[in-house]
Amino acid sequence: MDYPPPGRRAFDPHSSGLHAGAEAPPARPNWARRVNTIGEVLVTLGLVVLLFGAYEFWGKAWRMDRDQHGLDRDLDRLWAAAAVPRRGEPIGRLYIPRLHKKWVVVNGVGAASLAKGPGLYPGRDRAGDVGNVAIAGHRMPSVFWNLDRLRTADPIIAETRTGWYVYRVVGLRVVRPTQVEVVARNPDRPGARPGRRLMTLTTCNPKFENYQRLVVRAELSRVQSKRAGRPAELSAR
Amino acid sequence: MYSWIWRHLPGRAPVKVAGAVLLTAAAVAFLWFVLFPAVDGLLPFDDVTVE
């Protein structure tokens, strides 16, 4: 560490005058200063990486909460206008009472879409359809962090413009990222005609890693129209 | 590096400290709001889809 040059003492009226004048700081060999600088740069990079870790955990959650807030209002507006959501726009709401969670689901599973919340795989079935409603979400505290805590028969509720669709968990699986059949319209026999009304949630597994996918499968249990109010499962656990 | 910055900050010690805090805050804000969001999408940490 260099200290401020002693020459500053020239401004002190009580100075003995011994240090008067602009003195240079004590000379140090060039290599020592260079090593010092390299050390400071390395320490700084270390701090930046730590800060990035904090951003990945808290910063992204904060951004997503902010985005979800805006999407909530956008969704009501889209529904009021009966508009078809484009890529990245909100398409519905998803509730998991067991995890005390509620999200606005966006249309699409690109990075930009998933940064805002859970995303619906494009071109696939919608809530209530015979087939498979496939939704992806990040394994982060504000999204599918505790998805592994779901148990069989737990309700997962989808809200669309016209109704409530109460799904119940059928099973959890861990698969390789290449096993696309889990989001097929008929996941048991990909390519065959779908016969069940399924919903599939995918996220990365394990936490902080991405070499597997955690897959939750649920099946439609009942449908309730918007006029009948909110479904009882929303308050159940 | 840091001593160089310290020497080039204007004013007396308290003013320099304020300047240093301000510089640090600016650097952190730039990383948090500009650089990290831009870099984040390039990293594979949170691929969640099957493809």
Interface residues (C-beta under 8 A of the other chain):
Chain A: M1 D2 P4 P5 T37 E40 V41 T44 V48 L51 F52 Y55 E56 G59 K60 R63 V109 A111 A112 L114 A115 Y121 A136 G137 H138 R139 M140 F144 V175 P177 T178 Q179 V180 V182 V183 T202 T203 C204 F208 N210 R213 V215
Chain B: M1 Y2 S3 W6 R7 V28 L31 W32 F36 P37 V39 D40 G41 P44 F45 D46 D47 V48 T49 V50 E51
